[in-house]
Amino acid sequence: MTRTRSSSRADSTPSNDRRGFLATLGAVGGLGTGLAGCLGDGGNGGGNGNGDGNGDGNGDGSGNGATQGSSGSGDRTLTILGYNFYYPDSIVEPFEEEHGVDVEVISLTTNSEAVGLMRTQYQGEVDVIGVTNNWVEPLWNADLVEPIPTDDMSHFGNLVERARTAPGCVIDGTQTAIPYAYGMTGPMYRTDVIDEEPDELSWDYLFDPETIESNDLDGRIAMRDWAIAAFADAGYYLGDDHPHPPSDLEACRDALEAVFPSYRTLWATQDQHLKLIANEEVVVQHGWDLTGFLAMDQDHPVEMAVPPAGTDGYADAHQLAADAPNPDLAVEFMDHYSSPDASIQQMRNAGNLPINLDAREDMTDAERDHRSVVLENEDRLRMRRYFGDEELETAQQMWQELKG
């Protein structure tokens, strides 16, 4: 059993506890109305996210540790700083047994806290860091991660190219991260209300007042309470090819301001996101692939859209920590997680697309059908880039003003 320490801190960003989300999803037999328990830690910023993945602020590194644990008897321990839901026993235990090691996961709450935690607590203790691709750059700039040797990795060449070459996975020609999860965010909508193909539904449903009015959507749409997501979505609506960051933050703010009265709510946690679907409170919302695809796998009338104007793609990825106690073992773990078997298990555990192309052969017809809009329109995914310190601060300030 994998041992996990949770790294918690006072933060305005919501939890990225997808394991809790998935447990609740199963507990209610799919997205039922009787919800069991609360998910995430609340807050009104944006965290994750890769899901989707990105935290909104700058982690200060303060936290405590709680450990979930492997009772293995290995002589060595591989320590990972990442999201614990991505490390189920079905993926981790075969590696432990093969290498005679224990795996410990220090659980992140948001991507943004990784830099602070590594600086203040875990450098020299952590072997592998796992953040979303657009949050690798701050780690690299802080000299907290090392280049990753890929020559001896047996699965590297078979990983989705869009993910393994994404910003952050490659920096200045150097491989700085190995993706293990590949996904997208975008409009999620109820197919029993909106008769639109998922590759044709546009961002107008979340931003255009005329579209919202003509489809009786006032008070029936929702946005994620996260500046990066809201401003990027507005950027796509306004015609930006790659709004990370948007070319015109003020124009994005104006577009959000115009539609703000139509939003039923701003969701910040998985619990809120889940309830909006389960209770049929909204028709269209900013959605996560894991929420949408898993809901579809359980036959709920929802769909993830990949609009013609494009939408966000992301790669949750592993980095080699500077001063890692076990650097060779760390790279072997990254390769293990890149295998077809681990890749298909990861998809069924968290909902993302398989990162290893061979794993797609093991998808069921239903799994493939539910994800077909992405598989057939991958060229529309814009892999996230780091927003930039100044742009992020400006977007966050504008977002708070809009909410105020």
C-alpha positions as CSV (number, residue, x, y, z in Angstrom):
1,M,0.0,0.0,0.0
2,T,1.4,3.4,-1.0
3,R,2.3,5.6,1.9
4,T,1.1,9.2,1.6
5,R,1.9,12.4,3.5
6,S,-0.6,15.2,2.9
7,S,1.1,18.6,2.6
8,S,-1.5,21.2,3.8
9,R,-1.3,24.9,4.3
10,A,-3.6,27.9,4.7
11,D,-4.4,28.8,1.1
12,S,-7.2,30.4,-0.8
13,T,-7.0,27.8,-3.5
14,P,-9.3,24.8,-3.5
15,S,-8.1,21.2,-3.1
16,N,-7.1,19.0,-6.0
17,D,-8.3,15.9,-4.2
18,R,-9.6,13.9,-7.1
19,R,-9.3,10.7,-5.1
20,G,-12.0,12.1,-2.9
21,F,-14.0,13.1,-5.9
22,L,-13.7,9.6,-7.4
23,A,-14.7,8.0,-4.1
24,T,-17.8,10.1,-3.9
25,L,-18.6,9.4,-7.6
26,G,-18.6,5.7,-6.8
27,A,-20.4,6.1,-3.5
28,V,-23.4,7.7,-5.2
29,G,-23.4,5.2,-8.0
30,G,-22.4,7.7,-10.5
31,L,-23.6,11.3,-10.3
32,G,-26.6,10.7,-8.1
33,T,-28.4,13.4,-6.1
34,G,-27.6,11.8,-2.7
35,L,-24.0,13.0,-2.3
36,A,-21.7,11.4,0.2
37,G,-19.4,13.7,2.0
38,C,-17.6,16.9,1.0
39,L,-14.7,17.1,-1.4
40,G,-11.9,19.5,-1.6
41,D,-11.1,22.1,1.0
42,G,-13.2,25.0,-0.3
43,G,-11.7,28.3,-1.0
44,N,-12.3,30.7,-3.8
45,G,-9.2,30.7,-5.9
46,G,-8.3,28.0,-8.4
47,G,-6.2,25.0,-7.7
48,N,-5.6,22.1,-9.7
49,G,-6.3,21.9,-11.2
50,N,-5.0,18.9,-14.4
51,G,-5.9,18.4,-13.8
52,D,-6.5,19.7,-14.7
53,G,-4.3,21.4,-13.3
54,N,-2.9,24.6,-11.9
55,G,-2.8,26.4,-8.6
56,D,-3.4,30.1,-8.7
57,G,-1.0,31.5,-6.3
58,N,2.5,31.2,-5.0
59,G,2.9,28.4,-2.4
60,D,4.7,29.5,0.7
61,G,5.9,26.0,1.5
62,S,4.4,25.9,5.0
63,G,2.6,22.7,5.7
64,N,2.3,19.7,7.8
65,G,2.8,16.1,6.8
66,A,0.4,13.2,7.1
67,T,1.5,9.9,5.8
68,Q,-0.6,7.2,4.0
69,G,1.4,4.2,3.9
70,S,3.2,1.5,2.3
71,S,3.9,-1.4,4.6
72,G,6.5,-2.8,2.2
73,S,9.9,-3.9,3.5
74,G,12.1,-2.3,0.8
75,D,15.7,-1.1,1.7
76,R,15.0,2.2,-0.1
77,T,12.2,4.6,-0.3
78,L,11.2,6.5,-3.4
79,T,9.6,9.8,-2.3
80,I,7.2,11.6,-4.6
81,L,5.7,15.1,-4.1
82,G,2.5,15.0,-6.1
83,Y,-1.2,14.3,-6.1
84,N,-1.9,11.2,-4.2
85,F,-4.9,10.1,-6.4
86,Y,-2.5,9.5,-9.2
87,Y,-0.7,6.8,-7.3
88,P,-3.1,3.9,-6.7
89,D,-1.7,0.6,-5.4
90,S,-2.5,-1.0,-8.7
91,I,0.2,1.1,-10.3
92,V,2.7,1.5,-7.5
93,E,2.8,-2.0,-5.9
94,P,4.2,-3.7,-9.0
95,F,7.1,-1.2,-9.0
96,E,7.7,-1.7,-5.3
97,E,7.9,-5.5,-5.8
98,E,10.1,-5.4,-8.8
99,H,12.6,-3.0,-7.3
100,G,12.4,-4.0,-3.6
101,V,11.5,-0.4,-2.5
102,D,8.8,1.5,-0.8
103,V,7.0,4.4,-2.5
104,E,5.9,7.4,-0.4
105,V,3.8,10.2,-1.7
106,I,3.8,13.6,-0.1
107,S,0.4,14.9,-1.3
108,L,0.2,18.3,-3.0
109,T,-2.9,20.5,-2.6
110,T,-2.1,22.8,-5.5
111,N,0.6,23.0,-8.2
112,S,1.7,26.4,-7.0
113,E,2.8,25.2,-3.6
114,A,5.5,22.9,-5.0
115,V,8.2,25.5,-5.3
116,G,7.7,26.7,-1.7
117,L,7.6,23.2,-0.3
118,M,10.8,22.1,-2.2
119,R,12.6,25.2,-1.1
120,T,11.7,25.1,2.6
121,Q,11.1,21.4,3.4
122,Y,11.8,18.7,0.9
123,Q,14.9,19.4,-1.2
124,G,17.2,16.5,-0.7
125,E,14.3,14.3,0.5
126,V,12.1,14.1,-2.6
127,D,13.0,12.1,-5.7
128,V,10.1,12.9,-8.0
129,I,7.9,15.9,-8.3
130,G,4.5,15.7,-10.1
131,V,2.9,19.0,-11.2
132,T,1.1,20.0,-14.4
133,N,3.2,21.0,-17.3
134,N,2.7,24.7,-17.1
135,W,4.0,24.7,-13.5
136,V,7.3,23.1,-14.3
137,E,8.9,26.4,-15.4
138,P,8.9,28.0,-11.9
139,L,10.6,24.8,-10.5
140,W,13.2,24.8,-13.3
141,N,13.9,28.5,-12.9
142,A,14.4,27.9,-9.2
143,D,16.9,25.1,-9.9
144,L,14.7,22.6,-8.1
145,V,14.5,20.1,-10.9
146,E,17.1,18.4,-13.2
147,P,17.1,17.4,-16.9
148,I,15.7,13.9,-17.4
149,P,17.8,11.3,-19.3
150,T,15.4,9.6,-21.7
151,D,17.8,7.3,-23.6
152,D,17.1,4.4,-21.3
153,M,13.4,4.9,-21.0
154,S,11.7,2.2,-22.9
155,H,8.3,3.9,-23.2
156,F,9.3,7.5,-23.8
157,G,9.0,7.4,-27.6
158,N,5.5,6.0,-27.4
159,L,4.0,8.8,-25.3
160,V,1.6,11.3,-26.8
161,E,3.9,13.8,-28.6
162,R,1.7,16.8,-27.8
163,A,2.1,16.0,-24.1
164,R,5.8,15.0,-24.0
165,T,6.8,18.1,-26.0
166,A,4.4,20.4,-24.1
167,P,5.6,23.7,-22.6
168,G,7.2,22.8,-19.3
169,C,7.9,19.2,-20.3
170,V,10.5,20.7,-22.7
171,I,12.3,23.9,-21.7
172,D,14.9,25.4,-24.1
173,G,15.3,22.0,-25.8
174,T,15.8,20.1,-22.5
175,Q,13.4,17.4,-21.4
176,T,12.4,18.6,-18.0
177,A,9.3,16.5,-17.3
178,I,7.8,13.1,-18.4
179,P,4.0,13.3,-18.8
180,Y,1.9,10.5,-17.1
181,A,-1.6,12.0,-17.6
182,Y,-3.0,13.8,-20.6
183,G,-6.3,15.7,-20.6
184,M,-8.3,18.8,-21.4
185,T,-10.8,21.3,-19.9
186,G,-13.6,23.0,-21.7
187,P,-17.3,23.5,-21.9
188,M,-19.3,20.7,-20.3
189,Y,-23.0,20.6,-21.3
190,R,-26.1,18.5,-20.8
191,T,-27.0,16.7,-24.0
192,D,-30.6,16.3,-22.9
193,V,-31.0,20.1,-23.1
194,I,-28.6,21.2,-25.8
195,D,-28.7,19.4,-29.1
196,E,-25.2,20.3,-30.3
197,E,-22.3,18.1,-31.4
198,P,-19.3,18.3,-29.0
199,D,-16.9,19.3,-31.7
200,E,-19.3,22.1,-32.8
201,L,-20.4,23.7,-29.5
202,S,-18.8,27.1,-29.2
203,W,-17.6,29.3,-26.3
204,D,-20.7,31.4,-27.0
205,Y,-22.7,29.3,-24.6
206,L,-20.6,30.6,-21.8
207,F,-19.9,34.2,-23.0
208,D,-22.3,35.5,-25.7
209,P,-25.3,37.2,-24.1
210,E,-27.5,36.6,-27.2
211,T,-26.7,32.9,-27.2
212,I,-27.4,32.7,-23.5
213,E,-30.7,34.5,-23.8
214,S,-31.9,32.6,-26.9
215,N,-31.2,29.2,-25.2
216,D,-32.8,30.2,-21.9
217,L,-29.5,29.8,-20.1
218,D,-29.6,32.8,-17.8
219,G,-28.8,31.5,-14.4
220,R,-28.1,28.0,-15.8
221,I,-24.4,28.3,-16.6
222,A,-21.3,28.3,-14.4
223,M,-17.7,29.2,-14.4
224,R,-14.8,27.8,-12.4
225,D,-13.6,30.2,-9.7
226,W,-10.1,30.4,-10.9
227,A,-8.6,33.3,-12.8
228,I,-6.5,31.2,-15.1
229,A,-9.5,29.2,-16.3
230,A,-11.8,32.1,-16.6
231,F,-9.4,34.4,-18.5
232,A,-8.2,31.6,-20.8
233,D,-11.8,30.7,-21.6
234,A,-12.6,34.3,-22.4
235,G,-9.5,34.5,-24.5
236,Y,-10.7,31.6,-26.7
237,Y,-14.1,33.2,-27.0
238,L,-12.5,36.5,-28.2
239,G,-10.4,34.7,-30.8
240,D,-7.0,34.1,-29.1
241,D,-5.2,31.1,-30.6
242,H,-3.4,30.3,-27.3
243,P,-4.6,32.4,-24.4
244,H,-2.0,31.5,-21.9
245,P,-1.8,34.3,-21.2
246,P,-4.5,36.1,-23.2
247,S,-3.3,38.8,-25.6
248,D,-5.7,41.3,-24.0
249,L,-6.5,40.8,-20.3
250,E,-8.7,43.9,-20.2
251,A,-10.9,42.6,-23.1
252,C,-11.2,39.3,-21.3
253,R,-12.3,41.0,-18.1
254,D,-14.9,43.0,-20.1
255,A,-16.3,39.7,-21.6
256,L,-16.5,38.1,-18.2
257,E,-18.1,41.2,-16.7
258,A,-20.8,41.2,-19.4
259,V,-21.8,37.6,-18.6
260,F,-21.2,37.5,-14.9
261,P,-24.9,38.2,-14.0
262,S,-25.8,35.0,-16.0
263,Y,-23.6,32.7,-14.0
264,R,-25.5,30.6,-11.5
265,T,-22.4,30.1,-9.5
266,L,-18.6,30.0,-9.5
267,W,-17.4,26.5,-8.6
268,A,-14.2,26.0,-6.8
269,T,-14.1,22.4,-5.5
270,Q,-14.8,19.0,-6.9
271,D,-17.7,18.7,-4.6
272,Q,-19.3,21.8,-6.1
273,H,-18.5,20.7,-9.6
274,L,-20.1,17.3,-9.0
275,K,-23.2,18.7,-7.4
276,L,-23.8,21.0,-10.4
277,I,-24.0,17.9,-12.5
278,A,-25.7,15.6,-10.1
279,N,-28.5,18.0,-9.2
280,E,-28.9,19.3,-12.7
281,E,-28.4,22.9,-11.5
282,V,-26.6,24.1,-14.7
283,V,-26.8,23.3,-18.4
284,V,-23.3,24.5,-19.4
285,Q,-20.2,25.1,-17.3
286,H,-16.5,25.1,-17.5
287,G,-15.7,21.5,-17.0
288,W,-12.9,19.0,-16.2
289,D,-12.3,16.1,-18.5
290,L,-12.1,13.7,-15.5
291,T,-15.5,14.8,-14.3
292,G,-17.1,14.7,-17.7
293,F,-15.6,11.5,-19.0
294,L,-16.2,9.5,-15.9
295,A,-19.8,10.8,-15.8
296,M,-20.2,9.7,-19.4
297,D,-18.7,6.3,-18.6
298,Q,-21.6,6.0,-16.1
299,D,-24.2,6.9,-18.7
300,H,-25.0,10.4,-17.5
301,P,-26.3,12.9,-20.2
302,V,-23.3,15.1,-20.3
303,E,-20.6,15.8,-22.8
304,M,-17.2,17.5,-22.9
305,A,-16.9,19.9,-25.8
306,V,-13.8,20.7,-27.8
307,P,-14.9,24.0,-29.5
308,P,-13.7,24.9,-33.0
309,A,-11.8,27.9,-31.5
310,G,-9.8,25.5,-29.3
311,T,-9.5,24.7,-25.6
312,D,-7.0,23.9,-22.9
313,G,-4.9,20.7,-23.0
314,Y,-2.6,19.7,-20.1
315,A,-0.1,17.1,-19.2
316,D,0.4,16.2,-15.6
317,A,4.0,15.2,-15.5
318,H,6.9,13.9,-13.4
319,Q,10.1,15.9,-12.8
320,L,13.4,14.7,-11.4
321,A,14.0,16.6,-8.2
322,A,17.4,18.3,-7.8
323,D,19.5,16.5,-5.1
324,A,17.2,13.5,-5.4
325,P,18.4,10.7,-3.0
326,N,17.6,8.1,-5.7
327,P,17.8,9.7,-9.2
328,D,18.2,6.4,-11.1
329,L,15.2,4.9,-9.3
330,A,13.2,8.0,-10.0
331,V,13.7,7.8,-13.7
332,E,12.8,4.1,-13.6
333,F,9.6,4.9,-11.8
334,M,8.8,7.5,-14.5
335,D,9.3,4.9,-17.2
336,H,7.2,2.3,-15.2
337,Y,4.3,4.9,-15.1
338,S,4.7,5.4,-18.8
339,S,3.9,1.8,-19.6
340,P,0.7,0.8,-21.5
341,D,-0.6,-1.1,-18.4
342,A,0.0,1.8,-16.0
343,S,-1.4,4.2,-18.6
344,I,-4.8,2.5,-19.0
345,Q,-5.1,2.0,-15.2
346,Q,-4.4,5.7,-14.8
347,M,-7.2,6.5,-17.2
348,R,-9.7,4.4,-15.4
349,N,-8.5,5.8,-12.0
350,A,-8.7,9.5,-12.9
351,G,-10.5,9.8,-16.2
352,N,-7.7,11.4,-18.3
353,L,-6.7,10.1,-21.8
354,P,-4.0,7.3,-21.8
355,I,-0.6,8.9,-22.2
356,N,0.9,5.8,-23.9
357,L,-0.5,5.3,-27.4
358,D,-0.4,1.5,-27.1
359,A,-2.8,1.8,-24.1
360,R,-5.5,3.1,-26.4
361,E,-5.8,-0.4,-27.8
362,D,-7.0,-1.6,-24.4
363,M,-9.8,1.0,-24.2
364,T,-13.3,-0.4,-24.3
365,D,-15.6,0.8,-27.1
366,A,-17.5,2.9,-24.6
367,E,-14.4,4.5,-23.1
368,R,-13.2,5.3,-26.6
369,D,-16.5,6.6,-27.7
370,H,-16.9,8.9,-24.7
371,R,-13.4,10.4,-25.4
372,S,-13.7,10.4,-29.2
373,V,-14.3,14.2,-29.4
374,V,-10.8,14.7,-28.0
375,L,-9.1,11.8,-29.8
376,E,-10.5,13.2,-33.1
377,N,-9.7,16.8,-32.4
378,E,-6.4,16.8,-30.5
379,D,-5.1,19.5,-32.8
380,R,-7.5,21.9,-31.1
381,L,-5.9,21.4,-27.7
382,R,-3.6,24.2,-26.7
383,M,-1.2,22.8,-24.2
384,R,-1.0,25.2,-21.2
385,R,1.9,27.5,-20.8
386,Y,3.0,29.3,-17.6
387,F,0.9,32.4,-17.4
388,G,3.8,34.6,-16.3
389,D,4.1,36.3,-12.9
390,E,2.9,39.7,-13.9
391,E,0.0,38.5,-16.1
392,L,-1.1,36.1,-13.4
393,E,-1.1,38.8,-10.8
394,T,-3.1,41.1,-13.0
395,A,-5.6,38.4,-13.9
396,Q,-6.0,37.4,-10.3
397,Q,-6.6,41.1,-9.3
398,M,-9.2,41.6,-12.1
399,W,-10.9,38.3,-11.1
400,Q,-11.2,39.4,-7.5
401,E,-12.6,42.8,-8.6
402,L,-15.2,41.0,-10.8
403,K,-16.3,38.9,-7.9
404,G,-16.5,41.8,-5.6
